[in-house]
Amino acid sequence: MKLDILVIAAHPDDAELGCSGTIAAHIAKGYKVGIVDLTAGEMGTRGTPELRIEEANKAAEILGLFARENMGFKDIFFQDNQEHQLELIKIIRKYQPDIVLANAVTDRHPDHGKGSDLATNSCFMSGLRRIETELDGKAQQAWRPKFVYHYIQNNYIEPDFVVDITDFWDTKVESILAFQSQFHDPNSQEPESFISNPDFLPFVEARAREMGHRIMTTYGEGFTVERMIGATDLFDLK
């Protein structure tokens, strides 16, 4: 299945927290969007890897994704190296996305920066025909996405552009809350984590409002680019 947009995320819930409004907005326009999670988040403080997969599948239904896969890389221990690049190249060539959305270029969690580097390098290398890969016993064709953009996560990064997600804010929230094991629950007996703190979800909304404010709308999601964006019509710019 060819996708228009492939989101690459270090952990289940990264995509939902970082860019699910953008995902929902583009699916509503008829684009095919999928997510590949690099790990099952097994080093997370709360829940289990199996539960995280169930929650990821629930979020996929909420967003209307056309595909979602988990690479099964080791949480916190995966690296941007040949072994992991070759596996991710197979996925990029499988789905042939025109656009890739990847983790923040740097962030509080080291996996986010590593995931960013792994996505960037794998997208470039996927276009090299002399790197040979197979999937299900069949040789794959080289494929390089046209654009790689990076969503902004915990740490503030000045965005290069902001997507208006106002009409899809409720969908974003619903997809985030699909990961209920990860967020604040006064009845939970599990230890508190960074994102289960009751102040975390209000922070997510505050960040979205801040991004929305930058483009004179209610909610937004910011992205950084790897190379300059061009335009042929000034009226395409909002």
C-alpha positions in Angstrom: 0.0 0.0 0.0 1.4 3.4 -1.0 1.0 6.1 1.6 0.9 9.8 1.1 2.3 10.4 4.6 4.3 8.1 6.9 4.8 9.1 10.5 7.9 7.6 12.2 7.8 7.6 16.0 10.2 6.3 18.5 7.4 5.3 20.9 3.7 4.5 20.7 2.0 7.9 21.6 4.8 10.1 20.2 2.8 10.6 17.0 -0.4 11.2 18.9 1.2 13.8 21.2 3.2 15.4 18.4 1.2 15.5 15.2 -2.1 13.6 15.5 -4.0 16.8 14.6 -2.1 17.1 11.4 -2.7 13.4 10.7 -6.4 13.7 11.2 -6.6 16.9 9.1 -4.9 15.2 6.2 -6.9 11.9 6.4 -10.0 14.1 6.3 -8.8 15.5 3.0 -8.4 12.0 1.5 -4.7 11.4 2.1 -3.5 8.0 3.2 -1.5 8.2 6.4 0.3 5.5 8.4 2.5 5.3 11.5 5.5 3.1 12.2 6.5 3.0 15.9 10.1 2.0 16.3 9.7 0.5 19.8 6.9 -0.8 22.0 7.9 1.7 24.7 8.8 -1.2 27.0 11.0 0.9 29.2 8.1 3.2 30.1 7.3 3.5 33.8 3.6 2.6 33.4 1.7 -0.1 31.6 3.2 -3.0 29.6 4.4 -3.4 26.0 1.4 -5.5 25.2 -0.9 -2.9 26.6 0.9 -0.1 24.7 0.3 -2.1 21.4 -3.4 -2.4 22.2 -3.6 1.3 22.9 -1.7 2.1 19.7 -4.2 0.1 17.7 -7.1 1.9 19.4 -5.5 5.3 18.6 -5.1 4.1 15.0 -8.8 3.4 14.7 -9.6 6.9 16.2 -7.4 8.6 13.7 -8.5 6.4 10.7 -5.0 5.3 9.8 -4.4 3.2 6.8 -1.6 1.3 8.4 0.3 1.0 11.7 3.3 -1.1 12.4 5.8 -1.6 15.2 9.4 -2.3 14.4 10.2 -4.0 17.7 13.4 -2.1 18.2 14.7 -2.0 21.8 13.3 1.0 23.7 16.1 3.3 24.8 18.8 1.0 23.3 18.1 1.3 19.6 20.7 3.3 17.6 21.0 5.1 14.3 23.2 2.4 12.8 23.3 0.1 9.8 21.2 -2.7 11.4 18.3 -0.4 12.2 18.6 1.7 9.1 18.2 -1.3 6.8 15.1 -2.4 8.7 13.5 1.0 8.4 14.5 1.3 4.8 12.4 -1.8 4.1 9.4 0.0 5.6 9.9 3.2 3.7 10.2 1.3 0.4 7.1 -0.7 1.3 4.9 2.3 1.8 6.6 4.7 -0.6 5.5 7.9 1.3 5.8 11.3 -0.3 6.1 12.9 3.1 7.6 11.6 6.3 6.9 13.1 9.7 9.6 12.2 12.2 10.5 12.8 15.8 11.8 16.1 17.1 15.4 16.8 16.1 16.3 17.1 19.8 14.2 16.6 23.0 14.1 15.7 26.6 13.9 11.9 25.8 17.1 10.8 24.0 15.1 8.3 21.9 13.4 11.2 20.2 16.6 12.7 18.8 17.8 9.2 17.9 14.5 8.5 16.2 14.8 11.7 14.3 18.4 10.9 13.1 17.4 7.3 12.2 14.4 8.6 10.1 16.4 11.3 8.3 19.2 9.0 7.4 17.0 6.0 6.4 14.9 8.3 4.2 17.9 9.4 2.3 19.5 5.9 2.1 16.2 4.4 0.9 16.7 6.3 -2.3 20.1 4.6 -3.1 19.5 1.8 -5.5 22.7 0.1 -4.6 21.3 -0.6 -1.1 19.5 -3.8 -1.8 16.6 -4.9 0.4 13.9 -7.6 0.2 10.5 -7.8 1.8 8.6 -11.1 1.8 11.2 -12.6 -0.5 10.8 -9.9 -3.2 13.4 -7.3 -4.1 12.4 -3.7 -3.3 12.8 -0.7 -5.5 14.6 2.4 -4.2 12.3 5.1 -2.9 13.1 8.5 -1.3 10.4 10.6 0.2 10.1 14.1 -1.2 10.0 15.8 2.2 10.9 15.0 5.8 9.4 17.2 8.5 9.9 16.9 12.3 7.2 17.4 14.8 7.9 19.3 18.0 7.6 17.3 21.3 8.4 18.2 24.9 11.1 20.8 24.5 10.2 24.0 22.7 11.7 24.4 19.3 11.0 27.3 17.1 8.8 26.0 14.3 9.5 26.5 10.6 5.7 26.2 9.9 2.5 25.5 11.8 -0.5 23.4 10.8 -3.9 24.6 11.8 -5.5 21.7 13.7 -8.4 23.6 15.3 -11.1 21.5 13.6 -9.3 18.3 14.7 -8.4 19.1 18.3 -11.0 16.8 19.7 -9.7 13.9 17.6 -6.2 14.6 18.8 -7.2 14.5 22.4 -9.2 11.3 21.9 -6.2 9.6 20.2 -3.9 10.7 23.1 -6.3 9.4 25.7 -6.3 6.0 23.9 -3.0 5.6 25.8 -4.9 5.7 29.1 -2.2 3.7 31.0 0.3 6.5 30.4 -1.6 9.4 31.7 -2.9 10.7 35.0 -5.3 8.3 36.8 -6.0 9.0 40.5 -6.9 5.3 41.0 -3.7 3.9 39.5 -1.3 2.2 41.8 1.6 2.5 39.4 4.4 5.1 40.0 4.0 8.5 38.6 5.9 9.2 35.4 6.9 12.4 33.6 3.7 12.3 31.4 1.3 10.9 34.0 1.7 14.1 36.1 -1.7 15.8 36.1 -0.1 19.0 34.7 1.1 17.2 31.5 -2.0 17.1 29.4 -2.8 20.8 30.2 0.7 21.5 28.9 0.0 19.7 25.7 -3.1 21.9 25.2 -1.1 25.0 26.1 1.6 24.1 23.5 -1.1 23.6 20.8 -2.7 26.9 21.7 0.7 28.6 21.6 1.3 27.2 18.1 -2.2 28.2 17.0 -1.7 31.7 18.3 1.3 32.1 16.0 -0.9 31.6 13.0 -4.0 33.4 14.4 -6.1 30.3 15.0 -7.0 28.3 18.1 -4.8 25.2 17.9 -1.8 24.3 15.9 1.1 21.8 15.6 4.6 23.1 14.7 7.2 21.4 12.5 10.8 22.0 11.5 12.1 21.3 8.1 15.3 19.8 6.8 15.6 22.0 3.7 14.0 25.2 2.6 10.3 25.1 1.6 9.5 26.7 -1.8 6.3 28.1 -3.3 5.1 29.1 -6.8 2.2 31.2 -5.5 2.4 33.6 -2.7 -1.3 33.0 -2.0 -0.5 29.4 -1.0 1.1 30.9 2.1 -1.3 31.4 5.0 
